[in-house]
Each structure stands twice: as C-alpha cells, then as structure tokens.
Amino acid sequence: MGVASDILFPAWQQREVADSLRIGGNRKVSHVELSEEQSMFGHDTFLLDLKNVGGNVKNFLG
C-alpha cells in the first residue's frame, strides 16, 4: 500500500515493486495507493491512519 505523502518509501517505488512481481509471474500481488487527501501521516500512515488503511489490510488478508 502506497501513500502519496510517504517520502521514505514513495508510492511510485512501491508501485514499481508490485508491477515487477506481477511481471515476474506473481498474479496475487496488488498495489493500493492512498492519496494525500486520504492521509496526512506520510510514512507513518500504516501506524496512525487505521480508518483508511484498515479496510485495505482486511481485504488483503481475506
């Protein structure tokens, strides 16, 4: 999951990793990107923004 305001592990870089894994044959990999409007926490979004992150994590875990 990428967050537009994350400067430590930018969303574009996470998207590239997901794309590379898919190209390599792993079709189960998906990339979800939160825009800056959805999270103001940057890199710490995964710790602090449970409202926007929780649903995506739940979907991932099945």
PDBQT receptor file of N, H, CA, C and O in Angstrom, charges set to zero:
ATOM      1  N   MET A   1       0.848  -1.166   0.000  1.00  0.00    +0.000 N 
ATOM      2  CA  MET A   1       0.000   0.000   0.000  1.00  0.00    +0.000 C 
ATOM      3  C   MET A   1       0.893   1.227   0.000  1.00  0.00    +0.000 C 
ATOM      4  O   MET A   1       1.741   1.396   0.877  1.00  0.00    +0.000 OA
ATOM      5  N   GLY A   2       0.697   2.064  -0.974  1.00  0.00    +0.000 N 
ATOM      6  H   GLY A   2       0.009   1.927  -1.686  1.00  0.00    +0.000 HD
ATOM      7  CA  GLY A   2       1.478   3.289  -1.079  1.00  0.00    +0.000 C 
ATOM      8  C   GLY A   2       0.699   4.493  -0.603  1.00  0.00    +0.000 C 
ATOM      9  O   GLY A   2      -0.526   4.546  -0.713  1.00  0.00    +0.000 OA
ATOM     10  N   VAL A   3       1.423   5.455  -0.076  1.00  0.00    +0.000 N 
ATOM     11  H   VAL A   3       2.418   5.412   0.012  1.00  0.00    +0.000 HD
ATOM     12  CA  VAL A   3       0.821   6.701   0.381  1.00  0.00    +0.000 C 
ATOM     13  C   VAL A   3       1.540   7.845  -0.324  1.00  0.00    +0.000 C 
ATOM     14  O   VAL A   3       2.767   7.933  -0.287  1.00  0.00    +0.000 OA
ATOM     15  N   ALA A   4       0.786   8.705  -0.955  1.00  0.00    +0.000 N 
ATOM     16  H   ALA A   4      -0.211   8.634  -0.985  1.00  0.00    +0.000 HD
ATOM     17  CA  ALA A   4       1.371   9.788  -1.750  1.00  0.00    +0.000 C 
ATOM     18  C   ALA A   4       2.335  10.660  -0.949  1.00  0.00    +0.000 C 
ATOM     19  O   ALA A   4       3.299  11.180  -1.509  1.00  0.00    +0.000 OA
ATOM     20  N   SER A   5       2.093  10.826   0.339  1.00  0.00    +0.000 N 
ATOM     21  H   SER A   5       1.310  10.403   0.794  1.00  0.00    +0.000 HD
ATOM     22  CA  SER A   5       2.936  11.711   1.146  1.00  0.00    +0.000 C 
ATOM     23  C   SER A   5       4.107  10.992   1.820  1.00  0.00    +0.000 C 
ATOM     24  O   SER A   5       4.827  11.611   2.604  1.00  0.00    +0.000 OA
ATOM     25  N   ASP A   6       4.315   9.711   1.536  1.00  0.00    +0.000 N 
ATOM     26  H   ASP A   6       3.730   9.209   0.900  1.00  0.00    +0.000 HD
ATOM     27  CA  ASP A   6       5.428   8.948   2.120  1.00  0.00    +0.000 C 
ATOM     28  C   ASP A   6       6.707   9.269   1.361  1.00  0.00    +0.000 C 
ATOM     29  O   ASP A   6       6.832   8.927   0.185  1.00  0.00    +0.000 OA
ATOM     30  N   ILE A   7       7.662   9.926   2.026  1.00  0.00    +0.000 N 
ATOM     31  H   ILE A   7       7.560  10.203   2.981  1.00  0.00    +0.000 HD
ATOM     32  CA  ILE A   7       8.918  10.278   1.358  1.00  0.00    +0.000 C 
ATOM     33  C   ILE A   7      10.016   9.248   1.616  1.00  0.00    +0.000 C 
ATOM     34  O   ILE A   7      11.057   9.291   0.961  1.00  0.00    +0.000 OA
ATOM     35  N   LEU A   8       9.806   8.314   2.565  1.00  0.00    +0.000 N 
ATOM     36  H   LEU A   8       8.960   8.280   3.097  1.00  0.00    +0.000 HD
ATOM     37  CA  LEU A   8      10.814   7.291   2.843  1.00  0.00    +0.000 C 
ATOM     38  C   LEU A   8      10.709   6.105   1.886  1.00  0.00    +0.000 C 
ATOM     39  O   LEU A   8      11.726   5.552   1.466  1.00  0.00    +0.000 OA
ATOM     40  N   PHE A   9       9.502   5.721   1.546  1.00  0.00    +0.000 N 
ATOM     41  H   PHE A   9       8.676   6.170   1.886  1.00  0.00    +0.000 HD
ATOM     42  CA  PHE A   9       9.243   4.624   0.608  1.00  0.00    +0.000 C 
ATOM     43  C   PHE A   9       8.099   5.079  -0.286  1.00  0.00    +0.000 C 
ATOM     44  O   PHE A   9       6.952   4.676  -0.093  1.00  0.00    +0.000 OA
ATOM     45  N   PRO A  10       8.417   5.919  -1.265  1.00  0.00    +0.000 N 
ATOM     46  CA  PRO A  10       7.389   6.575  -2.078  1.00  0.00    +0.000 C 
ATOM     47  C   PRO A  10       6.447   5.598  -2.784  1.00  0.00    +0.000 C 
ATOM     48  O   PRO A  10       6.820   4.479  -3.137  1.00  0.00    +0.000 OA
ATOM     49  N   ALA A  11       5.227   6.063  -2.971  1.00  0.00    +0.000 N 
ATOM     50  H   ALA A  11       4.925   6.972  -2.684  1.00  0.00    +0.000 HD
ATOM     51  CA  ALA A  11       4.205   5.232  -3.616  1.00  0.00    +0.000 C 
ATOM     52  C   ALA A  11       4.641   4.776  -5.000  1.00  0.00    +0.000 C 
ATOM     53  O   ALA A  11       4.364   3.641  -5.386  1.00  0.00    +0.000 OA
ATOM     54  N   TRP A  12       5.320   5.638  -5.756  1.00  0.00    +0.000 N 
ATOM     55  H   TRP A  12       5.545   6.561  -5.442  1.00  0.00    +0.000 HD
ATOM     56  CA  TRP A  12       5.756   5.245  -7.106  1.00  0.00    +0.000 C 
ATOM     57  C   TRP A  12       6.715   4.064  -7.031  1.00  0.00    +0.000 C 
ATOM     58  O   TRP A  12       6.706   3.196  -7.904  1.00  0.00    +0.000 OA
ATOM     59  N   GLN A  13       7.546   4.029  -5.984  1.00  0.00    +0.000 N 
ATOM     60  H   GLN A  13       7.554   4.734  -5.274  1.00  0.00    +0.000 HD
ATOM     61  CA  GLN A  13       8.512   2.939  -5.835  1.00  0.00    +0.000 C 
ATOM     62  C   GLN A  13       7.786   1.644  -5.444  1.00  0.00    +0.000 C 
ATOM     63  O   GLN A  13       8.132   0.566  -5.927  1.00  0.00    +0.000 OA
ATOM     64  N   GLN A  14       6.800   1.754  -4.585  1.00  0.00    +0.000 N 
ATOM     65  H   GLN A  14       6.518   2.630  -4.193  1.00  0.00    +0.000 HD
ATOM     66  CA  GLN A  14       6.019   0.582  -4.203  1.00  0.00    +0.000 C 
ATOM     67  C   GLN A  14       5.240   0.031  -5.395  1.00  0.00    +0.000 C 
ATOM     68  O   GLN A  14       5.096  -1.181  -5.550  1.00  0.00    +0.000 OA
ATOM     69  N   ARG A  15       4.743   0.935  -6.231  1.00  0.00    +0.000 N 
ATOM     70  H   ARG A  15       4.861   1.920  -6.105  1.00  0.00    +0.000 HD
ATOM     71  CA  ARG A  15       4.030   0.521  -7.446  1.00  0.00    +0.000 C 
ATOM     72  C   ARG A  15       4.976  -0.248  -8.365  1.00  0.00    +0.000 C 
ATOM     73  O   ARG A  15       4.587  -1.258  -8.952  1.00  0.00    +0.000 OA
ATOM     74  N   GLU A  16       6.218   0.226  -8.490  1.00  0.00    +0.000 N 
ATOM     75  H   GLU A  16       6.533   1.046  -8.012  1.00  0.00    +0.000 HD
ATOM     76  CA  GLU A  16       7.207  -0.473  -9.326  1.00  0.00    +0.000 C 
ATOM     77  C   GLU A  16       7.477  -1.879  -8.809  1.00  0.00    +0.000 C 
ATOM     78  O   GLU A  16       7.583  -2.818  -9.598  1.00  0.00    +0.000 OA
ATOM     79  N   VAL A  17       7.591  -2.035  -7.491  1.00  0.00    +0.000 N 
ATOM     80  H   VAL A  17       7.505  -1.273  -6.850  1.00  0.00    +0.000 HD
ATOM     81  CA  VAL A  17       7.824  -3.353  -6.902  1.00  0.00    +0.000 C 
ATOM     82  C   VAL A  17       6.644  -4.277  -7.218  1.00  0.00    +0.000 C 
ATOM     83  O   VAL A  17       6.838  -5.417  -7.639  1.00  0.00    +0.000 OA
ATOM     84  N   ALA A  18       5.430  -3.780  -7.012  1.00  0.00    +0.000 N 
ATOM     85  H   ALA A  18       5.272  -2.854  -6.669  1.00  0.00    +0.000 HD
ATOM     86  CA  ALA A  18       4.239  -4.593  -7.300  1.00  0.00    +0.000 C 
ATOM     87  C   ALA A  18       4.182  -4.972  -8.778  1.00  0.00    +0.000 C 
ATOM     88  O   ALA A  18       3.884  -6.118  -9.114  1.00  0.00    +0.000 OA
ATOM     89  N   ASP A  19       4.465  -4.018  -9.657  1.00  0.00    +0.000 N 
ATOM     90  H   ASP A  19       4.707  -3.086  -9.384  1.00  0.00    +0.000 HD
ATOM     91  CA  ASP A  19       4.462  -4.298 -11.101  1.00  0.00    +0.000 C 
ATOM     92  C   ASP A  19       5.510  -5.343 -11.457  1.00  0.00    +0.000 C 
ATOM     93  O   ASP A  19       5.242  -6.244 -12.252  1.00  0.00    +0.000 OA
ATOM     94  N   SER A  20       6.696  -5.231 -10.876  1.00  0.00    +0.000 N 
ATOM     95  H   SER A  20       6.913  -4.500 -10.230  1.00  0.00    +0.000 HD
ATOM     96  CA  SER A  20       7.777  -6.188 -11.154  1.00  0.00    +0.000 C 
ATOM     97  C   SER A  20       7.402  -7.591 -10.698  1.00  0.00    +0.000 C 
ATOM     98  O   SER A  20       7.680  -8.568 -11.393  1.00  0.00    +0.000 OA
ATOM     99  N   LEU A  21       6.771  -7.692  -9.533  1.00  0.00    +0.000 N 
ATOM    100  H   LEU A  21       6.545  -6.898  -8.969  1.00  0.00    +0.000 HD
ATOM    101  CA  LEU A  21       6.344  -9.002  -9.048  1.00  0.00    +0.000 C 
ATOM    102  C   LEU A  21       5.283  -9.612  -9.966  1.00  0.00    +0.000 C 
ATOM    103  O   LEU A  21       5.305 -10.813 -10.239  1.00  0.00    +0.000 OA
ATOM    104  N   ARG A  22       4.356  -8.777 -10.439  1.00  0.00    +0.000 N 
ATOM    105  H   ARG A  22       4.338  -7.802 -10.217  1.00  0.00    +0.000 HD
ATOM    106  CA  ARG A  22       3.332  -9.279 -11.364  1.00  0.00    +0.000 C 
ATOM    107  C   ARG A  22       3.955  -9.728 -12.681  1.00  0.00    +0.000 C 
ATOM    108  O   ARG A  22       3.606 -10.783 -13.211  1.00  0.00    +0.000 OA
ATOM    109  N   ILE A  23       4.878  -8.928 -13.205  1.00  0.00    +0.000 N 
ATOM    110  H   ILE A  23       5.162  -8.071 -12.774  1.00  0.00    +0.000 HD
ATOM    111  CA  ILE A  23       5.562  -9.282 -14.457  1.00  0.00    +0.000 C 
ATOM    112  C   ILE A  23       6.333 -10.584 -14.282  1.00  0.00    +0.000 C 
ATOM    113  O   ILE A  23       6.437 -11.388 -15.209  1.00  0.00    +0.000 OA
ATOM    114  N   GLY A  24       6.876 -10.780 -13.075  1.00  0.00    +0.000 N 
ATOM    115  H   GLY A  24       6.792 -10.127 -12.323  1.00  0.00    +0.000 HD
ATOM    116  CA  GLY A  24       7.623 -11.995 -12.776  1.00  0.00    +0.000 C 
ATOM    117  C   GLY A  24       6.748 -13.221 -12.577  1.00  0.00    +0.000 C 
ATOM    118  O   GLY A  24       7.264 -14.323 -12.385  1.00  0.00    +0.000 OA
ATOM    119  N   GLY A  25       5.436 -13.048 -12.620  1.00  0.00    +0.000 N 
ATOM    120  H   GLY A  25       5.017 -12.154 -12.776  1.00  0.00    +0.000 HD
ATOM    121  CA  GLY A  25       4.554 -14.201 -12.549  1.00  0.00    +0.000 C 
ATOM    122  C   GLY A  25       3.676 -14.281 -11.314  1.00  0.00    +0.000 C 
ATOM    123  O   GLY A  25       2.822 -15.163 -11.236  1.00  0.00    +0.000 OA
ATOM    124  N   ASN A  26       3.855 -13.394 -10.349  1.00  0.00    +0.000 N 
ATOM    125  H   ASN A  26       4.549 -12.677 -10.413  1.00  0.00    +0.000 HD
ATOM    126  CA  ASN A  26       3.029 -13.430  -9.147  1.00  0.00    +0.000 C 
ATOM    127  C   ASN A  26       1.771 -12.597  -9.374  1.00  0.00    +0.000 C 
ATOM    128  O   ASN A  26       1.787 -11.377  -9.213  1.00  0.00    +0.000 OA
ATOM    129  N   ARG A  27       0.692 -13.259  -9.747  1.00  0.00    +0.000 N 
ATOM    130  H   ARG A  27       0.679 -14.250  -9.878  1.00  0.00    +0.000 HD
ATOM    131  CA  ARG A  27      -0.560 -12.565 -10.077  1.00  0.00    +0.000 C 
ATOM    132  C   ARG A  27      -1.360 -12.166  -8.837  1.00  0.00    +0.000 C 
ATOM    133  O   ARG A  27      -2.361 -11.458  -8.948  1.00  0.00    +0.000 OA
ATOM    134  N   LYS A  28      -0.923 -12.618  -7.650  1.00  0.00    +0.000 N 
ATOM    135  H   LYS A  28      -0.110 -13.193  -7.559  1.00  0.00    +0.000 HD
ATOM    136  CA  LYS A  28      -1.652 -12.298  -6.422  1.00  0.00    +0.000 C 
ATOM    137  C   LYS A  28      -1.267 -10.939  -5.846  1.00  0.00    +0.000 C 
ATOM    138  O   LYS A  28      -1.894 -10.469  -4.898  1.00  0.00    +0.000 OA
ATOM    139  N   VAL A  29      -0.257 -10.315  -6.403  1.00  0.00    +0.000 N 
ATOM    140  H   VAL A  29       0.253 -10.697  -7.174  1.00  0.00    +0.000 HD
ATOM    141  CA  VAL A  29       0.219  -9.032  -5.895  1.00  0.00    +0.000 C 
ATOM    142  C   VAL A  29      -0.654  -7.916  -6.437  1.00  0.00    +0.000 C 
ATOM    143  O   VAL A  29      -0.951  -7.865  -7.631  1.00  0.00    +0.000 OA
ATOM    144  N   SER A  30      -1.059  -7.029  -5.555  1.00  0.00    +0.000 N 
ATOM    145  H   SER A  30      -0.818  -7.070  -4.585  1.00  0.00    +0.000 HD
ATOM    146  CA  SER A  30      -1.804  -5.847  -5.985  1.00  0.00    +0.000 C 
ATOM    147  C   SER A  30      -1.207  -4.619  -5.306  1.00  0.00    +0.000 C 
ATOM    148  O   SER A  30      -0.524  -4.724  -4.288  1.00  0.00    +0.000 OA
ATOM    149  N   HIS A  31      -1.473  -3.480  -5.877  1.00  0.00    +0.000 N 
ATOM    150  H   HIS A  31      -2.029  -3.395  -6.704  1.00  0.00    +0.000 HD
ATOM    151  CA  HIS A  31      -0.969  -2.226  -5.320  1.00  0.00    +0.000 C 
ATOM    152  C   HIS A  31      -2.148  -1.308  -5.066  1.00  0.00    +0.000 C 
ATOM    153  O   HIS A  31      -2.947  -1.041  -5.963  1.00  0.00    +0.000 OA
ATOM    154  N   VAL A  32      -2.251  -0.831  -3.839  1.00  0.00    +0.000 N 
ATOM    155  H   VAL A  32      -1.602  -1.048  -3.110  1.00  0.00    +0.000 HD
ATOM    156  CA  VAL A  32      -3.286   0.125  -3.462  1.00  0.00    +0.000 C 
ATOM    157  C   VAL A  32      -2.577   1.399  -3.049  1.00  0.00    +0.000 C 
ATOM    158  O   VAL A  32      -1.625   1.363  -2.269  1.00  0.00    +0.000 OA
ATOM    159  N   GLU A  33      -3.034   2.512  -3.565  1.00  0.00    +0.000 N 
ATOM    160  H   GLU A  33      -3.807   2.541  -4.198  1.00  0.00    +0.000 HD
ATOM    161  CA  GLU A  33      -2.373   3.777  -3.263  1.00  0.00    +0.000 C 
ATOM    162  C   GLU A  33      -3.355   4.756  -2.633  1.00  0.00    +0.000 C 
ATOM    163  O   GLU A  33      -4.429   5.013  -3.176  1.00  0.00    +0.000 OA
ATOM    164  N   LEU A  34      -2.972   5.298  -1.480  1.00  0.00    +0.000 N 
ATOM    165  H   LEU A  34      -2.099   5.089  -1.039  1.00  0.00    +0.000 HD
ATOM    166  CA  LEU A  34      -3.773   6.319  -0.820  1.00  0.00    +0.000 C 
ATOM    167  C   LEU A  34      -3.257   7.679  -1.247  1.00  0.00    +0.000 C 
ATOM    168  O   LEU A  34      -2.049   7.915  -1.262  1.00  0.00    +0.000 OA
ATOM    169  N   SER A  35      -4.155   8.558  -1.587  1.00  0.00    +0.000 N 
ATOM    170  H   SER A  35      -5.137   8.366  -1.574  1.00  0.00    +0.000 HD
ATOM    171  CA  SER A  35      -3.739   9.905  -1.988  1.00  0.00    +0.000 C 
ATOM    172  C   SER A  35      -3.437  10.755  -0.757  1.00  0.00    +0.000 C 
ATOM    173  O   SER A  35      -3.743  10.355   0.367  1.00  0.00    +0.000 OA
ATOM    174  N   GLU A  36      -2.847  11.909  -0.966  1.00  0.00    +0.000 N 
ATOM    175  H   GLU A  36      -2.598  12.234  -1.879  1.00  0.00    +0.000 HD
ATOM    176  CA  GLU A  36      -2.520  12.796   0.144  1.00  0.00    +0.000 C 
ATOM    177  C   GLU A  36      -3.769  13.260   0.874  1.00  0.00    +0.000 C 
ATOM    178  O   GLU A  36      -3.722  13.526   2.075  1.00  0.00    +0.000 OA
ATOM    179  N   GLU A  37      -4.896  13.362   0.156  1.00  0.00    +0.000 N 
ATOM    180  H   GLU A  37      -4.934  13.146  -0.819  1.00  0.00    +0.000 HD
ATOM    181  CA  GLU A  37      -6.129  13.785   0.805  1.00  0.00    +0.000 C 
ATOM    182  C   GLU A  37      -6.597  12.748   1.817  1.00  0.00    +0.000 C 
ATOM    183  O   GLU A  37      -7.238  13.092   2.810  1.00  0.00    +0.000 OA
ATOM    184  N   GLN A  38      -6.280  11.479   1.568  1.00  0.00    +0.000 N 
ATOM    185  H   GLN A  38      -5.760  11.200   0.761  1.00  0.00    +0.000 HD
ATOM    186  CA  GLN A  38      -6.729  10.418   2.458  1.00  0.00    +0.000 C 
ATOM    187  C   GLN A  38      -5.837  10.254   3.676  1.00  0.00    +0.000 C 
ATOM    188  O   GLN A  38      -6.287   9.717   4.688  1.00  0.00    +0.000 OA
ATOM    189  N   SER A  39      -4.603  10.693   3.613  1.00  0.00    +0.000 N 
ATOM    190  H   SER A  39      -4.238  11.129   2.791  1.00  0.00    +0.000 HD
ATOM    191  CA  SER A  39      -3.718  10.528   4.754  1.00  0.00    +0.000 C 
ATOM    192  C   SER A  39      -2.707  11.651   4.831  1.00  0.00    +0.000 C 
ATOM    193  O   SER A  39      -2.040  11.982   3.850  1.00  0.00    +0.000 OA
ATOM    194  N   MET A  40      -2.606  12.228   6.011  1.00  0.00    +0.000 N 
ATOM    195  H   MET A  40      -3.147  11.959   6.807  1.00  0.00    +0.000 HD
ATOM    196  CA  MET A  40      -1.651  13.305   6.233  1.00  0.00    +0.000 C 
ATOM    197  C   MET A  40      -0.456  12.822   7.045  1.00  0.00    +0.000 C 
ATOM    198  O   MET A  40       0.362  13.633   7.480  1.00  0.00    +0.000 OA
ATOM    199  N   PHE A  41      -0.343  11.505   7.257  1.00  0.00    +0.000 N 
ATOM    200  H   PHE A  41      -1.007  10.846   6.904  1.00  0.00    +0.000 HD
ATOM    201  CA  PHE A  41       0.675  10.966   8.145  1.00  0.00    +0.000 C 
ATOM    202  C   PHE A  41       1.947  10.493   7.437  1.00  0.00    +0.000 C 
ATOM    203  O   PHE A  41       2.884  10.051   8.101  1.00  0.00    +0.000 OA
ATOM    204  N   GLY A  42       1.998  10.576   6.124  1.00  0.00    +0.000 N 
ATOM    205  H   GLY A  42       1.236  10.935   5.585  1.00  0.00    +0.000 HD
ATOM    206  CA  GLY A  42       3.200  10.169   5.397  1.00  0.00    +0.000 C 
ATOM    207  C   GLY A  42       3.558   8.721   5.646  1.00  0.00    +0.000 C 
ATOM    208  O   GLY A  42       2.699   7.842   5.577  1.00  0.00    +0.000 OA
ATOM    209  N   HIS A  43       4.834   8.466   5.938  1.00  0.00    +0.000 N 
ATOM    210  H   HIS A  43       5.532   9.180   5.993  1.00  0.00    +0.000 HD
ATOM    211  CA  HIS A  43       5.337   7.109   6.140  1.00  0.00    +0.000 C 
ATOM    212  C   HIS A  43       4.644   6.393   7.302  1.00  0.00    +0.000 C 
ATOM    213  O   HIS A  43       4.530   5.167   7.293  1.00  0.00    +0.000 OA
ATOM    214  N   ASP A  44       4.186   7.143   8.289  1.00  0.00    +0.000 N 
ATOM    215  H   ASP A  44       4.278   8.139   8.296  1.00  0.00    +0.000 HD
ATOM    216  CA  ASP A  44       3.549   6.543   9.468  1.00  0.00    +0.000 C 
ATOM    217  C   ASP A  44       2.068   6.240   9.278  1.00  0.00    +0.000 C 
ATOM    218  O   ASP A  44       1.384   5.876  10.235  1.00  0.00    +0.000 OA
ATOM    219  N   THR A  45       1.572   6.383   8.068  1.00  0.00    +0.000 N 
ATOM    220  H   THR A  45       2.127   6.679   7.291  1.00  0.00    +0.000 HD
ATOM    221  CA  THR A  45       0.155   6.128   7.805  1.00  0.00    +0.000 C 
ATOM    222  C   THR A  45      -0.257   4.742   8.269  1.00  0.00    +0.000 C 
ATOM    223  O   THR A  45      -1.329   4.575   8.851  1.00  0.00    +0.000 OA
ATOM    224  N   PHE A  46       0.583   3.747   8.018  1.00  0.00    +0.000 N 
ATOM    225  H   PHE A  46       1.453   3.883   7.545  1.00  0.00    +0.000 HD
ATOM    226  CA  PHE A  46       0.219   2.375   8.379  1.00  0.00    +0.000 C 
ATOM    227  C   PHE A  46       0.054   2.199   9.883  1.00  0.00    +0.000 C 
ATOM    228  O   PHE A  46      -0.601   1.256  10.326  1.00  0.00    +0.000 OA
ATOM    229  N   LEU A  47       0.641   3.096  10.673  1.00  0.00    +0.000 N 
ATOM    230  H   LEU A  47       1.174   3.862  10.313  1.00  0.00    +0.000 HD
ATOM    231  CA  LEU A  47       0.511   3.037  12.130  1.00  0.00    +0.000 C 
ATOM    232  C   LEU A  47      -0.624   3.913  12.660  1.00  0.00    +0.000 C 
ATOM    233  O   LEU A  47      -1.257   3.580  13.662  1.00  0.00    +0.000 OA
ATOM    234  N   LEU A  48      -0.873   5.028  11.987  1.00  0.00    +0.000 N 
ATOM    235  H   LEU A  48      -0.358   5.298  11.173  1.00  0.00    +0.000 HD
ATOM    236  CA  LEU A  48      -1.743   6.053  12.556  1.00  0.00    +0.000 C 
ATOM    237  C   LEU A  48      -3.097   6.224  11.878  1.00  0.00    +0.000 C 
ATOM    238  O   LEU A  48      -4.023   6.745  12.499  1.00  0.00    +0.000 OA
ATOM    239  N   ASP A  49      -3.237   5.812  10.654  1.00  0.00    +0.000 N 
ATOM    240  H   ASP A  49      -2.485   5.389  10.150  1.00  0.00    +0.000 HD
ATOM    241  CA  ASP A  49      -4.470   6.068   9.909  1.00  0.00    +0.000 C 
ATOM    242  C   ASP A  49      -5.262   4.780   9.722  1.00  0.00    +0.000 C 
ATOM    243  O   ASP A  49      -5.407   4.281   8.606  1.00  0.00    +0.000 OA
ATOM    244  N   LEU A  50      -5.767   4.255  10.820  1.00  0.00    +0.000 N 
ATOM    245  H   LEU A  50      -5.650   4.660  11.727  1.00  0.00    +0.000 HD
ATOM    246  CA  LEU A  50      -6.461   2.968  10.774  1.00  0.00    +0.000 C 
ATOM    247  C   LEU A  50      -7.724   3.014   9.926  1.00  0.00    +0.000 C 
ATOM    248  O   LEU A  50      -8.103   2.010   9.322  1.00  0.00    +0.000 OA
ATOM    249  N   LYS A  51      -8.372   4.159   9.874  1.00  0.00    +0.000 N 
ATOM    250  H   LYS A  51      -8.065   4.975  10.364  1.00  0.00    +0.000 HD
ATOM    251  CA  LYS A  51      -9.611   4.279   9.094  1.00  0.00    +0.000 C 
ATOM    252  C   LYS A  51      -9.360   3.969   7.618  1.00  0.00    +0.000 C 
ATOM    253  O   LYS A  51     -10.099   3.188   7.020  1.00  0.00    +0.000 OA
ATOM    254  N   ASN A  52      -8.341   4.562   7.032  1.00  0.00    +0.000 N 
ATOM    255  H   ASN A  52      -7.740   5.197   7.518  1.00  0.00    +0.000 HD
ATOM    256  CA  ASN A  52      -8.076   4.378   5.606  1.00  0.00    +0.000 C 
ATOM    257  C   ASN A  52      -7.251   3.140   5.300  1.00  0.00    +0.000 C 
ATOM    258  O   ASN A  52      -7.371   2.574   4.214  1.00  0.00    +0.000 OA
ATOM    259  N   VAL A  53      -6.425   2.714   6.227  1.00  0.00    +0.000 N 
ATOM    260  H   VAL A  53      -6.328   3.174   7.110  1.00  0.00    +0.000 HD
ATOM    261  CA  VAL A  53      -5.560   1.564   5.988  1.00  0.00    +0.000 C 
ATOM    262  C   VAL A  53      -6.270   0.255   6.331  1.00  0.00    +0.000 C 
ATOM    263  O   VAL A  53      -6.090  -0.750   5.644  1.00  0.00    +0.000 OA
ATOM    264  N   GLY A  54      -7.062   0.268   7.374  1.00  0.00    +0.000 N 
ATOM    265  H   GLY A  54      -7.208   1.085   7.932  1.00  0.00    +0.000 HD
ATOM    266  CA  GLY A  54      -7.686  -0.957   7.875  1.00  0.00    +0.000 C 
ATOM    267  C   GLY A  54      -8.472  -1.742   6.849  1.00  0.00    +0.000 C 
ATOM    268  O   GLY A  54      -8.336  -2.963   6.771  1.00  0.00    +0.000 OA
ATOM    269  N   GLY A  55      -9.295  -1.064   6.058  1.00  0.00    +0.000 N 
ATOM    270  H   GLY A  55      -9.405  -0.072   6.122  1.00  0.00    +0.000 HD
ATOM    271  CA  GLY A  55     -10.103  -1.758   5.053  1.00  0.00    +0.000 C 
ATOM    272  C   GLY A  55      -9.254  -2.438   4.002  1.00  0.00    +0.000 C 
ATOM    273  O   GLY A  55      -9.558  -3.554   3.583  1.00  0.00    +0.000 OA
ATOM    274  N   ASN A  56      -8.192  -1.778   3.573  1.00  0.00    +0.000 N 
ATOM    275  H   ASN A  56      -7.945  -0.871   3.913  1.00  0.00    +0.000 HD
ATOM    276  CA  ASN A  56      -7.307  -2.373   2.568  1.00  0.00    +0.000 C 
ATOM    277  C   ASN A  56      -6.557  -3.569   3.131  1.00  0.00    +0.000 C 
ATOM    278  O   ASN A  56      -6.373  -4.567   2.434  1.00  0.00    +0.000 OA
ATOM    279  N   VAL A  57      -6.121  -3.482   4.382  1.00  0.00    +0.000 N 
ATOM    280  H   VAL A  57      -6.270  -2.671   4.948  1.00  0.00    +0.000 HD
ATOM    281  CA  VAL A  57      -5.428  -4.611   5.009  1.00  0.00    +0.000 C 
ATOM    282  C   VAL A  57      -6.405  -5.779   5.180  1.00  0.00    +0.000 C 
ATOM    283  O   VAL A  57      -6.046  -6.932   4.941  1.00  0.00    +0.000 OA
ATOM    284  N   LYS A  58      -7.619  -5.483   5.588  1.00  0.00    +0.000 N 
ATOM    285  H   LYS A  58      -7.911  -4.547   5.782  1.00  0.00    +0.000 HD
ATOM    286  CA  LYS A  58      -8.637  -6.532   5.745  1.00  0.00    +0.000 C 
ATOM    287  C   LYS A  58      -8.883  -7.248   4.420  1.00  0.00    +0.000 C 
ATOM    288  O   LYS A  58      -8.953  -8.476   4.380  1.00  0.00    +0.000 OA
ATOM    289  N   ASN A  59      -9.016  -6.482   3.336  1.00  0.00    +0.000 N 
ATOM    290  H   ASN A  59      -8.959  -5.484   3.368  1.00  0.00    +0.000 HD
ATOM    291  CA  ASN A  59      -9.219  -7.090   2.017  1.00  0.00    +0.000 C 
ATOM    292  C   ASN A  59      -8.034  -7.951   1.610  1.00  0.00    +0.000 C 
ATOM    293  O   ASN A  59      -8.211  -9.018   1.022  1.00  0.00    +0.000 OA
ATOM    294  N   PHE A  60      -6.828  -7.493   1.921  1.00  0.00    +0.000 N 
ATOM    295  H   PHE A  60      -6.685  -6.627   2.398  1.00  0.00    +0.000 HD
ATOM    296  CA  PHE A  60      -5.625  -8.244   1.577  1.00  0.00    +0.000 C 
ATOM    297  C   PHE A  60      -5.573  -9.572   2.329  1.00  0.00    +0.000 C 
ATOM    298  O   PHE A  60      -5.238 -10.607   1.753  1.00  0.00    +0.000 OA
ATOM    299  N   LEU A  61      -5.905  -9.534   3.613  1.00  0.00    +0.000 N 
ATOM    300  H   LEU A  61      -6.176  -8.693   4.081  1.00  0.00    +0.000 HD
ATOM    301  CA  LEU A  61      -5.832 -10.745   4.433  1.00  0.00    +0.000 C 
ATOM    302  C   LEU A  61      -6.972 -11.717   4.147  1.00  0.00    +0.000 C 
ATOM    303  O   LEU A  61      -6.903 -12.897   4.491  1.00  0.00    +0.000 OA
ATOM    304  N   GLY A  62      -8.021 -11.199   3.512  1.00  0.00    +0.000 N 
ATOM    305  H   GLY A  62      -8.077 -10.240   3.232  1.00  0.00    +0.000 HD
ATOM    306  CA  GLY A  62      -9.128 -12.057   3.097  1.00  0.00    +0.000 C 
ATOM    307  C   GLY A  62     -10.087 -12.277   4.188  1.00  0.00    +0.000 C 
ATOM    308  O   GLY A  62     -11.081 -12.980   4.004  1.00  0.00    +0.000 OA
TER     309      GLY A  62
